[in-house]
Amino acid sequence: MDQVLEAAIAGDENRHLKEIAILRGNLRRLKKAFCEAIEVELPALTKIRNNLREDRKRWTKERVDFTRNPFKYLSKLLGTKRSGELKATKEQMEEHLRQVHSDRRREDSMEEMEKLIKPAEPTIPFGAEGPSWQEVNNFLKKARGAYS
């Protein structure tokens, strides 16, 4: 499990390994809190520990079910195939879409908001042309200096 924690710290692991690392960390912190807890806190901590263990068992069972038969697992997850008939007329559908996707107040003019920020005009004109030869050389010098 040390590899899992190292991978979690490094950040180069898949989602499953992240979940395992988080779960192990939670259990470790819970165990430490359990040892340091007073007698009044013990039932609540026991309940939290049992919930974490049940989650781990459920995740393990789901992972095993998925690996054993992924198609059956996904069909169980997504449910059965549904079929049916559309009972609305074309005119009703068009009217519904028109109401949902149209804006009655589209042509109304809106008053200007006071809180909008109006930036000052730029003092330096924007250069739309590519970088100059001097800029390219400066960039290359910096890049080469960083690797030496």
N, C-alpha and C positions, 0 to 999 in steps of 0.2 A: 504494500500500500504506500510505501514511501515514494515509489515511482509516480503514483497517482498524484500525491501531494506536490512533488517536484514539478510535474507537468502542469498542475493547476497554478502554481506560482509562476512558472515560465509563460503560461498563456498559450501553449501550443498543444491543446488537447481537444477532443471532441466534446459534444454536449454531455454524453453519458459520463465521461470521466470527470467533467466539472460537477455534475450532480453528485457523483460518488464522493468527491473531495469535500463538497459542501456538507453533505450528510455526515461524513466522518467527523468533520470539524464541529458540527453541531452536537454530535454525540459526545465528543471529547469535552467540549465546553459544558455540556449538560452533566457529565460525570463529575467534573470539577465542582460545578455548582452544587451537585448532590452531596458531595463530601463536605462542603463548607456550609451547607444549609442548616437552619434550625429546624426543630421538629415540626413546626407549623407549616413549613414550606414543602416538606417531603411528599405529601400526597399529590400536590400540583406538579412537582417535578417528575414524579413517577408517571403521572398521566401523560405528560409531554414526552417522556422517554418511550412509553408504549406507543404513542402516536407515530413517533419517528420510526420505530421498529416496524410498525404495521405498514407505513409508507414504503419502507425499504423492501419488505416482503412483497407488497403489491407490485412495485416496479420490477422486481426480479421475476415475478410470475408473468407479467406482461411482456418483458423482454424475451423470456423463454418461449412464450406462446407465439410471439412474432417470429422468432428465429425458426421455430418448428414448422409453422405454416403461415407465411406472411399474407397469402391471399385470404385465407379463412379469418385471420386476425383483422384485416382491413374490412372485410365484409361485415364482421361483427361490430367493428367500430363505426362504420358508416351507416349501417342499417340495411334493410332490404331495399330492393329496387322499387321505385314508385312509378306508377303510371296513372294517367287520368286524362280527362277531356277538358278543354277550355270551354266554358259555358257562356263566356261573354262574346258579344258580337264585335265585329271589326270597328264599328262606329263607337261602341262603348270603350274599346281599348284606345282608340285614337283620342277620344275625349279625355280619358284618364291621363294619358301621356301628355296631352296638351296642358292639363291643369297642373300636373306635377312638374313639368319642365319649362314652364313659361313664367314670365315675370310681368304682371300687369302694370307695374310702376316703372317699367324699363325706360320709357320716354320721359318720365318726370325728371326735371332738373333738381339736383340736390344742392343745398346750401353749403357754403364753404365752412369747413370746420376750423375752429380757432386753434385747436391743439396740434394741428399738423405743422411739422417743421418745414420751413422753407430754407434750404441751404443757399449759401452765397454763391455767386457765379465763380467758376474756377479762375484762378489767377494765371495758371499755366495751361496752355492749350493742350488738348489730348492728342498724342502722336499715334496715329493709326498705322504708320509704317512699321516695318520690322525693326529689330534691334540694330544699332549701328555697329560698325566693325570694332570700335573701341569698347563697347559694352560686351561684345562676345569675347574679346581678349581678356577683359577684366574678370569675367565669369570663369573662363578657363584657367586663369592664374589662381583664382581662389579655389577652384575645384582640385587642381593639381597640388596646391599647397596643403589641402586637407588630407590628401592621401600619402604625402611624403613623410 
